Amino acid sequence: MPSFAELQALFGYRSKGGVSRLMEHLIKRGIVGRDAAGRLVATSVLRGSVKVLGVVQAGFPSPAEEELIDIISLDQFLIKKPEASYLIKVTGDSMIDAGIHPGDLVVVERGKDPRQGDIVIAEVDGNWTMKYYHKRGRSVILKAANKDYPAITPTRELVLGGVVTACIRKYGK
């Protein structure tokens, strides 16, 4: 959320007290909230949410009725640590057999220690890539999810940019 000073400038208030009164009103209405540290945070009303209307069988068809099961925020569903996460757009097809295609967006969490087989964003010898993370002793091997690409073993430097925690694909235009 923007700071009180930024909101003051944005809304043209003469003082931060006016912004404070506005924020308290929005908190009462459930539009914004406060986190454990007291900082303002957007609620699902402000972020947007999506209704979960039921379940669907991915195998053989089954009868189903539409019923409201829940309302979720996609941010909360996909991102566990928003302060440490970012989105990155995928180019290339080296992870296609993992279901990650060109044009997809991946959610990446910084600071998360990769485990064997995690998909990571890494800078290898000066070039950024997304690959499966494998560690053997002190050596790290980055493997593609496409047989046309060789495994990568860093020769000079390996900098981890984070662990991929979700993939988002948009169908159609």
C-alpha positions in Angstrom: 0.0 0.0 0.0 1.2 3.6 -0.6 2.4 5.6 2.4 0.2 8.3 4.0 2.4 10.9 2.3 1.9 9.3 -1.1 -1.9 9.0 -0.5 -1.9 12.7 0.7 -0.4 13.8 -2.6 -2.5 11.4 -4.7 -5.8 12.6 -3.2 -4.8 16.2 -2.8 -5.3 16.3 1.0 -3.7 19.2 3.0 -2.7 16.9 5.9 -1.9 13.3 6.7 -4.7 13.6 9.3 -7.2 13.6 6.5 -5.6 10.5 5.0 -5.7 8.9 8.4 -9.5 9.5 8.7 -10.1 8.2 5.2 -8.1 5.0 6.0 -10.0 4.4 9.2 -13.2 4.7 7.3 -11.9 2.2 4.7 -10.8 -0.2 7.4 -14.3 -0.1 9.0 -15.7 -0.9 5.6 -13.3 -3.8 5.1 -11.7 -2.3 2.0 -8.2 -2.1 3.6 -6.8 -3.7 6.8 -3.8 -3.7 8.9 -1.1 -6.5 9.2 0.4 -7.7 12.4 2.9 -4.8 12.4 0.1 -2.3 11.9 0.9 -1.5 8.3 -2.0 -0.9 5.9 -2.7 -3.9 3.6 -5.2 -4.4 0.8 -8.1 -6.8 1.5 -9.6 -9.2 -1.0 -12.2 -6.5 -1.7 -9.5 -4.1 -3.0 -7.3 -6.9 -4.6 -10.2 -8.6 -6.2 -11.4 -12.1 -5.6 -12.9 -14.9 -7.5 -15.8 -17.2 -6.5 -15.0 -20.9 -6.3 -18.2 -22.5 -7.6 -17.5 -26.2 -7.2 -15.3 -28.9 -8.5 -15.1 -30.6 -11.9 -14.0 -34.1 -12.8 -11.0 -34.1 -15.1 -11.6 -37.8 -16.1 -15.0 -39.1 -17.1 -17.9 -36.6 -17.1 -20.0 -36.6 -13.9 -23.1 -34.7 -13.0 -22.4 -31.5 -11.1 -24.3 -28.6 -9.8 -23.0 -25.1 -9.4 -22.7 -24.1 -5.7 -20.7 -21.4 -4.1 -17.9 -23.2 -2.1 -15.7 -20.2 -1.3 -14.4 -16.9 -2.4 -10.6 -16.6 -2.8 -8.1 -14.0 -3.7 -5.7 -15.4 -6.4 -2.9 -13.5 -4.8 -3.4 -15.3 -1.5 -3.9 -18.6 -3.3 -0.7 -18.3 -5.3 1.6 -16.3 -3.2 2.6 -17.3 0.4 5.1 -14.5 0.9 4.2 -11.4 -1.1 7.0 -9.3 0.3 9.5 -11.9 -1.1 7.8 -12.8 -4.3 7.8 -11.5 -7.9 6.4 -12.6 -11.3 8.5 -13.2 -14.3 7.4 -14.0 -17.9 8.7 -17.1 -19.5 10.5 -17.2 -22.9 11.9 -20.4 -24.4 10.8 -24.0 -24.2 13.4 -25.6 -21.9 10.8 -26.3 -19.2 7.9 -27.4 -21.4 7.8 -30.9 -20.1 7.3 -29.5 -16.6 4.2 -27.7 -18.0 5.8 -24.3 -18.2 5.4 -22.8 -21.7 6.5 -19.6 -23.4 4.3 -16.7 -22.4 3.4 -18.2 -19.0 4.0 -16.2 -15.9 5.8 -17.9 -13.0 5.6 -16.8 -9.3 9.1 -16.8 -7.8 9.9 -16.6 -4.1 13.2 -15.0 -3.2 15.2 -16.3 -0.2 13.6 -19.7 -0.2 16.2 -22.5 0.0 15.8 -24.7 -3.0 15.2 -28.4 -2.4 16.3 -31.2 -4.7 14.1 -31.0 -7.8 12.7 -27.6 -7.2 12.4 -25.3 -10.2 14.6 -22.3 -9.7 15.5 -19.0 -11.4 19.3 -18.8 -11.5 22.1 -16.7 -12.9 24.7 -19.1 -14.2 28.0 -17.7 -15.2 26.4 -14.3 -16.1 23.2 -15.7 -17.8 19.7 -16.1 -16.3 17.8 -19.3 -16.7 15.0 -21.4 -15.2 15.8 -25.0 -14.5 15.3 -27.9 -12.1 17.8 -27.7 -9.2 19.9 -30.7 -8.3 22.7 -30.8 -5.8 25.4 -33.5 -5.7 27.8 -33.0 -2.8 29.0 -29.4 -3.3 28.1 -29.3 -7.0 24.9 -27.9 -8.4 23.4 -29.2 -11.7 20.6 -27.4 -13.4 18.4 -29.6 -15.6 15.9 -28.6 -18.3 12.5 -30.2 -18.7 13.1 -30.7 -22.4 15.4 -33.4 -23.8 16.7 -31.0 -26.4 18.6 -29.0 -23.7 21.7 -30.2 -21.9 22.2 -30.0 -18.1 24.1 -26.9 -16.9 26.9 -27.0 -14.4 28.1 -23.6 -13.3 31.8 -23.1 -14.0 32.4 -19.7 -12.4 29.3 -18.4 -10.6 25.8 -19.4 -9.5 23.3 -16.9 -8.1 19.9 -18.1 -7.2 17.1 -15.6 -7.9 14.4 -17.7 -6.2 12.3 -20.8 -6.3 9.3 -21.1 -8.7 6.2 -21.6 -6.6 3.4 -21.3 -9.2 2.8 -21.0 -13.0 0.0 -18.9 -14.5 -1.2 -19.5 -18.0 -3.8 -17.4 -19.8 -5.8 -19.2 -22.6 -7.2 -17.3 -25.5 -6.8 -13.6 -26.2 
